């Protein structure tokens, strides 16, 4: 009787919170979402790191141009 009234409903509620809130919301936007975002940006960064000097110079030139434009406009 005690299990039927107290234990089983609390266990079902806990499983609901674990599946919907913890896995569905907290993990999605917390550690799992952050790790997916970092993995995505690291894959993009690998494309630029190919060892050719002119690629690095081009990226530095673009960055310097953006910084200079920002400083002139502000």
KEPA-412807 format. One line per 8 residues: number of its first residue (from 1); their letters; for each residue x, y, z of N, C-alpha, C. Coordinates in steps of 0.001 Angstrom, whole numbers. Example, Ala and Ser with C-alpha at 12.3 -4.5 7.8 and 13.67 -1.06 7.14 Angstrom:
KEPA-412807
1> AS> 13190/-5690/7800/12300/-4500/7800/13200/-3300/7800 | 12850/-2250/7080/13670/-1060/7140/12900/30/7870
END
This chain:
KEPA-412807
1> XXXXXXXX> 824/-1185/0/0/0/0/879/1264/0 | 1940/1264/814/2852/2403/902/3539/2635/-453 | 3982/1529/-1097/4611/1655/-2405/3630/2234/-3434 | 2403/1795/-3389/1397/2245/-4339/1083/3730/-4167 | 1011/4191/-2931/608/5577/-2659/1778/6547/-2782 | 2947/6178/-2252/4049/7133/-2186/5201/6829/-3140 | 5699/5615/-3129/6942/5296/-3831/6766/5331/-5348 | 5777/4661/-5868/5599/4600/-7320/5320/5960/-7962
9> XXXXXXXX> 4425/6805/-7399/4234/8130/-8015/5498/8993/-7968 | 6229/8935/-6863/7456/9728/-6767/8511/9196/-7732 | 8569/7893/-7898/9514/7299/-8845/9163/7703/-10279 | 7884/7674/-10642/7462/8093/-11984/7750/9582/-12213 | 7506/10403/-11198/7782/11828/-11302/9285/12085/-11466 | 10092/11341/-10733/11543/11472/-10855/12039/11048/-12225 | 11489/9968/-12771/11873/9537/-14115/11446/10556/-15170 | 10261/11147/-14963/9806/12191/-15873/10764/13387/-15854
17> XXXXXXXX> 11138/13840/-14646/12063/14963/-14550/13417/14631/-15153 | 13868/13410/-14959/15166/13004/-15497/15146/13011/-17021 | 14077/12441/-17614/14011/12357/-19077/13737/13711/-19729 | 12788/14443/-19227/12359/15675/-19897/13207/16879/-19503 | 13475/17049/-18240/14172/18253/-17795/15681/18079/-17887 | 16201/17014/-17310/17659/16849/-17264/18231/16541/-18639 | 17732/15515/-19280/18265/15128/-20587/17782/16080/-21674 | 16513/16466/-21626/15935/17272/-22695/16331/18730/-22684
25> XXXXXXXX> 16524/19316/-21512/16784/20756/-21449/18197/21055/-20940 | 18531/20551/-19764/19809/20906/-19147/20985/20378/-19954 | 20961/19114/-20321/22079/18552/-21082/22135/19102/-22500 | 20985/19415/-23070/20948/19914/-24446/21594/21290/-24554 | 21322/22166/-23607/21867/23512/-23656/23101/23672/-22782 | 23404/22698/-21964/24553/22771/-21076/25754/22064/-21652 | 26181/20990/-21017/27429/20341/-21431/27390/19732/-22829 | 26294/19082/-23194/26236/18446/-24520/26179/19486/-25633
33> XXXXXXXX> 25390/20521/-25433/25293/21568/-26440/26596/22329/-26599 | 27262/22590/-25495/28536/23295/-25554/29605/22456/-26229 | 29629/21167/-25953/30633/20306/-26588/30369/20175/-28091 | 29107/20138/-28510/28800/20096/-29943/29215/21396/-30626 | 29011/22520/-29949/29389/23813/-30506/30903/23921/-30657 | 31640/23475/-29665/33100/23512/-29730/33614/22581/-30820 | 33006/21413/-30942/33414/20484/-31991/33158/21079/-33372 | 32038/21736/-33555/31707/22365/-34837/32743/23429/-35205
41> XXXXXXXX> 33073/24305/-34248/34036/25364/-34538/35446/24824/-34719 | 35780/23742/-34048/37111/23172/-34251/37230/22530/-35631 | 36151/21944/-36126/36170/21396/-37491/36334/22521/-38509 | 35674/23660/-38267/35853/24810/-39151/37277/25354/-39085 | 37867/25361/-37904/39226/25886/-37754/40255/24998/-38442 | 39996/23709/-38513/40934/22792/-39162/41067/23121/-40646 | 40002/23589/-41252/40048/23943/-42677/41034/25077/-42945 | 41148/26009/-41992/42055/27135/-42177/43500/26778/-41850
49> XXXXXXXX> 43707/25754/-41056/45057/25408/-40624/45633/24341/-41548 | 46029/24765/-42721/46558/23811/-43675/48065/23962/-43863 | 48690/24979/-43244/50130/25124/-43294/50643/26103/-44323 | 49783/26634/-45146/50232/27588/-46147/50289/28990/-45547 | 51423/29649/-45715/51646/30959/-45119/50676/31996/-45678 | 50377/31918/-46960/49507/32944/-47543/48085/32867/-46991 | 47644/31701/-46535/46322/31626/-45892/46331/32355/-44558 | 47405/32138/-43783/47508/32831/-42494/47614/34338/-42703
57> XXXXXXXX> 48367/34752/-43701/48504/36186/-43991/47165/36770/-44429 | 46402/36037/-45204/45091/36510/-45645/44142/36685/-44462 | 44138/35732/-43551/43269/35825/-42371/43696/37000/-41501 | 45006/37198/-41348/45482/38338/-40570/45108/39653/-41244 | 45176/39713/-42557/44802/40917/-43285/43310/41217/-43127 | 42485/40207/-43207/41038/40392/-43009/40760/40882/-41588 | 41386/40264/-40604/41189/40681/-39217/41651/42101/-38976 | 42800/42460/-39541/43299/43823/-39398/42365/44812/-40087
65> XXXXXXXX> 41831/44449/-41230/40900/45327/-41944/39619/45541/-41145 | 39109/44504/-40550/37899/44615/-39731/38168/45488/-38510 | 39302/45273/-37859/39659/46080/-36688/39846/47546/-37079 | 40519/47805/-38154/40740/49171/-38596/39427/49842/-38981 | 38554/49131/-39650/37236/49687/-39991/36433/50010/-38745 | 36485/49136/-37768/35765/49374/-36512/36315/50619/-35803 | 37629/50752/-35772/38233/51898/-35094/37944/53214/-35829 | 37899/53185/-37146/37614/54400/-37899/36157/54810/-37743
73> XX> 35246/53848/-37737/33814/54170/-37648/33356/54532/-36235 | 34095/54142/-35241/33647/54453/-33875/34304/55660/-33285
END
